[in-house]
């Protein structure tokens, strides 16, 4: 399976089945899962601490860092998908809705090439 042929529903089900088989649902509250996402995100950031933006592009393509950050991204996404499972959030609709809102907040003619927040455009 890869990004080109994987359905999000299959990933959601696989992650849910994994947790159920281990009886981890009792630990997977929205509070705990949100904290796990944050912790894993911090672990991802740690790999880039003190690097320049330019060196981070280079280093992320090379082993062993690439394997480490790939695993951190997987952890973040697994916890995020499990959060969506327990909170009954449709990820596709959530993403599409947010992209539409972002499109209104960041119109191309104002936001193109700018890193400013929408309130500063």
MDTraj code that builds the backbone (N, CA, C; nanometers):
import mdtraj as md
import numpy as np

residues = "UNK UNK UNK UNK UNK UNK UNK UNK UNK UNK UNK UNK UNK UNK UNK UNK UNK UNK UNK UNK UNK UNK UNK UNK UNK UNK UNK UNK UNK UNK UNK UNK UNK UNK UNK UNK UNK UNK UNK UNK UNK UNK UNK UNK UNK UNK UNK UNK UNK UNK UNK UNK UNK UNK UNK UNK UNK UNK UNK UNK UNK UNK UNK UNK UNK UNK UNK UNK UNK UNK UNK UNK UNK UNK UNK UNK UNK UNK UNK UNK UNK UNK UNK UNK UNK UNK UNK UNK UNK UNK UNK UNK UNK UNK UNK UNK UNK UNK UNK UNK UNK UNK UNK UNK UNK UNK UNK UNK UNK UNK UNK UNK UNK UNK UNK UNK UNK UNK UNK UNK UNK".split()
xyz = np.array([
    [0.0841, -0.1192, 0.0000],
    [0.0000, 0.0000, 0.0000],
    [0.0884, 0.1254, 0.0000],
    [0.0442, 0.2266, -0.0736],
    [0.1129, 0.3552, -0.0712],
    [0.0101, 0.4657, -0.0902],
    [0.0556, 0.5907, -0.0886],
    [-0.0358, 0.7039, -0.0987],
    [-0.1206, 0.7011, -0.2256],
    [-0.0681, 0.6440, -0.3315],
    [-0.1391, 0.6448, -0.4586],
    [-0.2613, 0.5536, -0.4612],
    [-0.2607, 0.4505, -0.3773],
    [-0.3705, 0.3548, -0.3858],
    [-0.4376, 0.3231, -0.2520],
    [-0.4128, 0.4024, -0.1511],
    [-0.4686, 0.3746, -0.0194],
    [-0.5901, 0.4619, 0.0070],
    [-0.6941, 0.4006, 0.0583],
    [-0.8123, 0.4748, 0.0989],
    [-0.8012, 0.5092, 0.2468],
    [-0.8389, 0.6305, 0.2809],
    [-0.8317, 0.6754, 0.4192],
    [-0.9159, 0.5862, 0.5108],
    [-1.0293, 0.5418, 0.4642],
    [-1.1161, 0.4548, 0.5446],
    [-1.0432, 0.3268, 0.5842],
    [-0.9651, 0.2709, 0.4943],
    [-0.8911, 0.1488, 0.5265],
    [-0.7870, 0.1752, 0.6352],
    [-0.7197, 0.2896, 0.6289],
    [-0.6235, 0.3245, 0.7338],
    [-0.6934, 0.3455, 0.8673],
    [-0.8061, 0.4166, 0.8654],
    [-0.8808, 0.4401, 0.9891],
    [-0.9209, 0.3065, 1.0519],
    [-0.9710, 0.2152, 0.9707],
    [-1.0133, 0.0843, 1.0212],
    [-0.8948, 0.0036, 1.0743],
    [-0.7841, 0.0080, 1.0031],
    [-0.6668, -0.0689, 1.0465],
    [-0.6130, -0.0175, 1.1797],
    [-0.6095, 0.1144, 1.1948],
    [-0.5625, 0.1728, 1.3202],
    [-0.6582, 0.1399, 1.4340],
    [-0.7864, 0.1485, 1.4079],
    [-0.8858, 0.1140, 1.5100],
    [-0.8752, -0.0336, 1.5489],
    [-0.8618, -0.1217, 1.4511],
    [-0.8472, -0.2656, 1.4787],
    [-0.7211, -0.2940, 1.5606],
    [-0.6137, -0.2238, 1.5295],
    [-0.4877, -0.2402, 1.6026],
    [-0.5082, -0.2066, 1.7506],
    [-0.5723, -0.0943, 1.7771],
    [-0.5962, -0.0516, 1.9155],
    [-0.6926, -0.1472, 1.9870],
    [-0.7983, -0.1887, 1.9177],
    [-0.8959, -0.2806, 1.9782],
    [-0.8321, -0.4138, 2.0151],
    [-0.7493, -0.4677, 1.9278],
    [-0.6858, -0.5973, 1.9529],
    [-0.6001, -0.5943, 2.0793],
    [-0.5487, -0.4781, 2.1132],
    [-0.4618, -0.4627, 2.2312],
    [-0.5349, -0.4056, 2.3521],
    [-0.6679, -0.3847, 2.3339],
    [-0.7528, -0.3254, 2.4380],
    [-0.6987, -0.1906, 2.4846],
    [-0.6559, -0.1096, 2.3877],
    [-0.6025, 0.0237, 2.4168],
    [-0.7088, 0.1323, 2.4114],
    [-0.8296, 0.0960, 2.3693],
    [-0.9355, 0.1967, 2.3593],
    [-0.9580, 0.2683, 2.4927],
    [-0.9370, 0.1962, 2.6020],
    [-0.9563, 0.2555, 2.7344],
    [-0.8611, 0.3724, 2.7598],
    [-0.7491, 0.3759, 2.6887],
    [-0.6504, 0.4818, 2.7062],
    [-0.6644, 0.5927, 2.6010],
    [-0.7408, 0.5650, 2.4971],
    [-0.7473, 0.6552, 2.3830],
    [-0.8597, 0.7572, 2.3950],
    [-0.8517, 0.8387, 2.4969],
    [-0.9457, 0.9506, 2.5116],
    [-0.8979, 1.0646, 2.4228],
    [-0.9872, 1.1571, 2.3877],
    [-0.9407, 1.2739, 2.3119],
    [-0.8268, 1.3473, 2.3836],
    [-0.8341, 1.3592, 2.5145],
    [-0.7278, 1.4254, 2.5905],
    [-0.5951, 1.3537, 2.5714],
    [-0.5933, 1.2236, 2.5936],
    [-0.4679, 1.1480, 2.5823],
    [-0.4140, 1.1471, 2.4400],
    [-0.5017, 1.1324, 2.3435],
    [-0.4562, 1.1299, 2.2042],
    [-0.4031, 1.2662, 2.1608],
    [-0.4666, 1.3746, 2.2062],
    [-0.4151, 1.5071, 2.1707],
    [-0.2773, 1.5286, 2.2316],
    [-0.2561, 1.4786, 2.3515],
    [-0.1254, 1.4899, 2.4154],
    [-0.0219, 1.4041, 2.3427],
    [-0.0627, 1.2867, 2.2970],
    [0.0283, 1.1990, 2.2221],
    [0.0694, 1.2639, 2.0906],
    [-0.0242, 1.3302, 2.0227],
    [0.0073, 1.4007, 1.8984],
    [0.1113, 1.5089, 1.9255],
    [0.0910, 1.5829, 2.0321],
    [0.1850, 1.6898, 2.0675],
    [0.3233, 1.6338, 2.1001],
    [0.3264, 1.5262, 2.1771],
    [0.4549, 1.4655, 2.2140],
    [0.5298, 1.4150, 2.0907],
    [0.4589, 1.3500, 2.0016],
    [0.5232, 1.2986, 1.8795],
    [0.5680, 1.4128, 1.7891],
    [0.4918, 1.5206, 1.7855],
    [0.5314, 1.6375, 1.7074],
    [0.6601, 1.6974, 1.7621],
    [0.6721, 1.7007, 1.8942],
    [0.7953, 1.7509, 1.9561],
    [0.9134, 1.6609, 1.9212],
    [0.8903, 1.5305, 1.9158],
    [0.9974, 1.4390, 1.8780],
    [1.0414, 1.4638, 1.7335],
    [0.9470, 1.4948, 1.6456],
    [0.9816, 1.5284, 1.5075],
    [1.0647, 1.6565, 1.5039],
    [1.0219, 1.7572, 1.5766],
    [1.0947, 1.8846, 1.5787],
    [1.2359, 1.8683, 1.6326],
    [1.2518, 1.7791, 1.7286],
    [1.3832, 1.7591, 1.7901],
    [1.4901, 1.7222, 1.6870],
    [1.4516, 1.6483, 1.5845],
    [1.5473, 1.6067, 1.4818],
    [1.6023, 1.7253, 1.4022],
    [1.5313, 1.8375, 1.4036],
    [1.5726, 1.9536, 1.3250],
    [1.6239, 2.0685, 1.4110],
    [1.6302, 2.0451, 1.5406],
    [1.6773, 2.1486, 1.6315],
    [1.8170, 2.1929, 1.5931],
    [1.8338, 2.3209, 1.5819],
    [1.9608, 2.3874, 1.5503],
    [2.0000, 2.3779, 1.4034],
    [1.9216, 2.3165, 1.3209],
    [1.9518, 2.3149, 1.1778],
    [1.8999, 2.4425, 1.1132],
    [1.9612, 2.4814, 1.0045],
    [1.9070, 2.5907, 0.9246],
    [1.7941, 2.5348, 0.8390],
    [1.7131, 2.6242, 0.7867],
    [1.6062, 2.5799, 0.6967],
    [1.6653, 2.5058, 0.5773],
    [1.7747, 2.5574, 0.5245],
    [1.8377, 2.4960, 0.4073],
    [1.8912, 2.3562, 0.4381],
    [1.9589, 2.3430, 0.5529],
    [2.0154, 2.2115, 0.5847],
    [1.9057, 2.1094, 0.6151],
    [1.7916, 2.1561, 0.6661],
    [1.6829, 2.0617, 0.6961],
    [1.6303, 1.9958, 0.5686],
    [1.6272, 2.0721, 0.4574],
    [1.5858, 2.0127, 0.3293],
    [1.6824, 1.9035, 0.2865],
    [1.8094, 1.9287, 0.3033],
    [1.9119, 1.8318, 0.2624],
    [1.9099, 1.7086, 0.3534],
    [1.9094, 1.7329, 0.4827],
    [1.9198, 1.6232, 0.5788],
    [1.7987, 1.5305, 0.5781],
    [1.6801, 1.5832, 0.5527],
    [1.5595, 1.4999, 0.5551],
    [1.5589, 1.3959, 0.4430],
    [1.6426, 1.4170, 0.3435],
    [1.6509, 1.3225, 0.2326],
    [1.7548, 1.2125, 0.2553],
    [1.8328, 1.2247, 0.3603],
    [1.9424, 1.1311, 0.3849],
    [1.9186, 1.0441, 0.5077],
    [1.9647, 0.9188, 0.4990],
    [1.9602, 0.8284, 0.6133],
    [2.0693, 0.8695, 0.7107],
    [2.0579, 0.8480, 0.8381],
    [1.9474, 0.7815, 0.9063],
    [1.8326, 0.8759, 0.9440],
    [1.8487, 1.0062, 0.9228],
    [1.7441, 1.1005, 0.9625],
    [1.6128, 1.0723, 0.8917],
    [1.6185, 1.0399, 0.7651],
    [1.4959, 1.0154, 0.6892],
    [1.4117, 0.9056, 0.7538],
    [1.4735, 0.7969, 0.7956],
    [1.3995, 0.6883, 0.8596],
    [1.3382, 0.7348, 0.9911],
    [1.4133, 0.8120, 1.0679],
    [1.3638, 0.8598, 1.1972],
    [1.2443, 0.9532, 1.1810],
    [1.2534, 1.0487, 1.0887],
    [1.1413, 1.1414, 1.0723],
    [1.0208, 1.0735, 1.0066],
    [1.0463, 0.9736, 0.9233],
    [0.9362, 0.8963, 0.8658],
    [0.8574, 0.8272, 0.9761],
    [0.9276, 0.7704, 1.0726],
    [0.8603, 0.7048, 1.1847],
    [0.7854, 0.8052, 1.2721],
    [0.8415, 0.9235, 1.2910],
    [0.7730, 1.0260, 1.3706],
    [0.6464, 1.0742, 1.3008],
    [0.6546, 1.0957, 1.1700],
    [0.5347, 1.1345, 1.0943],
    [0.4285, 1.0261, 1.1055],
    [0.4700, 0.9007, 1.0954],
    [0.3743, 0.7904, 1.1089],
    [0.3083, 0.7931, 1.2456],
    [0.3859, 0.8138, 1.3518],
    [0.3286, 0.8204, 1.4863],
    [0.2268, 0.9334, 1.4975],
    [0.2615, 1.0505, 1.4455],
    [0.1711, 1.1656, 1.4509],
    [0.0410, 1.1346, 1.3785],
    [0.0532, 1.0801, 1.2581],
    [-0.0658, 1.0509, 1.1792],
    [-0.1501, 0.9397, 1.2402],
    [-0.0861, 0.8386, 1.2954],
    [-0.1615, 0.7308, 1.3605],
    [-0.2439, 0.7864, 1.4765],
    [-0.1806, 0.8677, 1.5601],
    [-0.2545, 0.9256, 1.6728],
    [-0.3637, 1.0216, 1.6248],
    [-0.3366, 1.0987, 1.5200],
    [-0.4377, 1.1903, 1.4673],
    [-0.5567, 1.1131, 1.4095],
    [-0.5280, 1.0056, 1.3384],
    [-0.6361, 0.9244, 1.2820],
    [-0.7140, 0.8551, 1.3928],
    [-0.6456, 0.8071, 1.4953],
    [-0.7163, 0.7446, 1.6076],
    [-0.8015, 0.8482, 1.6811],
    [-0.7518, 0.9718, 1.6924],
    [-0.8318, 1.0800, 1.7511],
    [-0.9602, 1.0968, 1.6702],
    [-0.9463, 1.1015, 1.5380],
    [-1.0642, 1.1137, 1.4521],
    [-1.1584, 0.9957, 1.4712],
    [-1.1026, 0.8763, 1.4894],
    [-1.1867, 0.7587, 1.5145],
    [-1.2692, 0.7765, 1.6415],
    [-1.2033, 0.8090, 1.7520],
    [-1.2769, 0.8153, 1.8800],
    [-1.3701, 0.9361, 1.8868],
    [-1.3356, 1.0439, 1.8154],
    [-1.4194, 1.1639, 1.8159],
    [-1.5210, 1.1637, 1.7015],
    [-1.5199, 1.0553, 1.6239],
    [-1.6116, 1.0396, 1.5108],
    [-1.6042, 1.1590, 1.4151],
    [-1.4806, 1.1942, 1.3780],
    [-1.4557, 1.3031, 1.2843],
    [-1.4281, 1.2439, 1.1469],
    [-1.4979, 1.2924, 1.0473],
    [-1.4721, 1.2539, 0.9087],
    [-1.3532, 1.3367, 0.8608],
    [-1.2394, 1.2734, 0.8472],
    [-1.1158, 1.3437, 0.8158],
    [-1.1242, 1.4140, 0.6799],
    [-1.1765, 1.3470, 0.5815],
    [-1.1859, 1.4069, 0.4486],
    [-1.2679, 1.5345, 0.4527],
    [-1.3860, 1.5298, 0.5135],
    [-1.4688, 1.6500, 0.5229],
    [-1.4018, 1.7577, 0.6064],
    [-1.3348, 1.7185, 0.7140],
    [-1.2656, 1.8156, 0.7991],
    [-1.1575, 1.8889, 0.7191],
    [-1.0808, 1.8140, 0.6405],
    [-0.9735, 1.8746, 0.5608],
    [-1.0308, 1.9653, 0.4520],
    [-1.1304, 1.9162, 0.3812],
    [-1.1894, 1.9971, 0.2740],
    [-1.2528, 2.1242, 0.3290],
    [-1.3245, 2.1138, 0.4408],
    [-1.3835, 2.2328, 0.5037],
    [-1.2762, 2.3316, 0.5453],
    [-1.1692, 2.2826, 0.6062],
    [-1.0616, 2.3707, 0.6511],
    [-0.9910, 2.4354, 0.5321],
    [-0.9687, 2.3605, 0.4256],
    [-0.9058, 2.4175, 0.3061],
    [-0.9927, 2.5292, 0.2472],
    [-1.1252, 2.5099, 0.2472],
    [-1.2154, 2.6143, 0.1988],
    [-1.2055, 2.7390, 0.2864],
    [-1.2045, 2.7207, 0.4180],
    [-1.1906, 2.8341, 0.5105],
    [-1.0559, 2.9029, 0.4903],
    [-0.9502, 2.8243, 0.4757],
    [-0.8176, 2.8828, 0.4521],
    [-0.8129, 2.9602, 0.3211],
    [-0.8833, 2.9104, 0.2208],
    [-0.8887, 2.9803, 0.0929],
    [-0.9521, 3.1179, 0.1063],
    [-1.0510, 3.1294, 0.1915],
    [-1.1143, 3.2587, 0.2160],
    [-1.0241, 3.3501, 0.2988],
    [-0.9540, 3.2925, 0.3960],
    [-0.8653, 3.3715, 0.4813],
    [-0.7374, 3.4118, 0.4089],
    [-0.6946, 3.3289, 0.3158],
    [-0.5694, 3.3522, 0.2433],
    [-0.5940, 3.3539, 0.0923],
    [-0.6625, 3.4566, 0.0423],
    [-0.6846, 3.4617, -0.1031],
    [-0.5503, 3.4737, -0.1763],
    [-0.5413, 3.4094, -0.2889],
    [-0.4159, 3.4038, -0.3637],
    [-0.3593, 3.5426, -0.3888],
    [-0.4457, 3.6342, -0.4281],
    [-0.3962, 3.7682, -0.4631],
    [-0.3341, 3.8423, -0.3446],
    [-0.3675, 3.8029, -0.2226],
    [-0.3090, 3.8673, -0.1041],
    [-0.1998, 3.7824, -0.0397],
    [-0.2145, 3.6518, -0.0452],
    [-0.1261, 3.5628, 0.0307],
    [-0.0089, 3.5066, -0.0496],
    [-0.0159, 3.5145, -0.1801],
    [0.0872, 3.4518, -0.2637],
    [0.2259, 3.5053, -0.2293],
    [0.3142, 3.4129, -0.1912],
    [0.4518, 3.4470, -0.1594],
    [0.4709, 3.5120, -0.0234],
    [0.3665, 3.5176, 0.0572],
    [0.3746, 3.5834, 0.1879],
    [0.3564, 3.4816, 0.2997],
    [0.4316, 3.4989, 0.4073],
    [0.4151, 3.4110, 0.5234],
    [0.3373, 3.4801, 0.6347],
    [0.2808, 3.5970, 0.6053],
    [0.2061, 3.6706, 0.7068],
    [0.0739, 3.6022, 0.7389],
    [0.0300, 3.6207, 0.8630],
    [-0.0980, 3.5681, 0.9058],
    [-0.2098, 3.6437, 0.8339],
    [-0.3245, 3.5762, 0.8169],
    [-0.4343, 3.6350, 0.7429],
    [-0.4787, 3.7692, 0.7987],
    [-0.4633, 3.7910, 0.9275],
    [-0.5029, 3.9188, 0.9874],
    [-0.4074, 4.0324, 0.9502],
    [-0.2930, 3.9970, 0.8906],
    [-0.1929, 4.0964, 0.8534],
    [-0.1818, 4.1161, 0.7022],
    [-0.2626, 4.0466, 0.6255],
    [-0.2561, 4.0592, 0.4789],
    [-0.3236, 4.1872, 0.4330],
])
top = md.Topology()
chain = top.add_chain()
for i, resn in enumerate(residues, 1):
    res = top.add_residue(resn, chain, resSeq=i)
    for name in ("N", "CA", "C"):
        top.add_atom(name, md.element.get_by_symbol(name[0]), res)
traj = md.Trajectory(xyz[None], top)
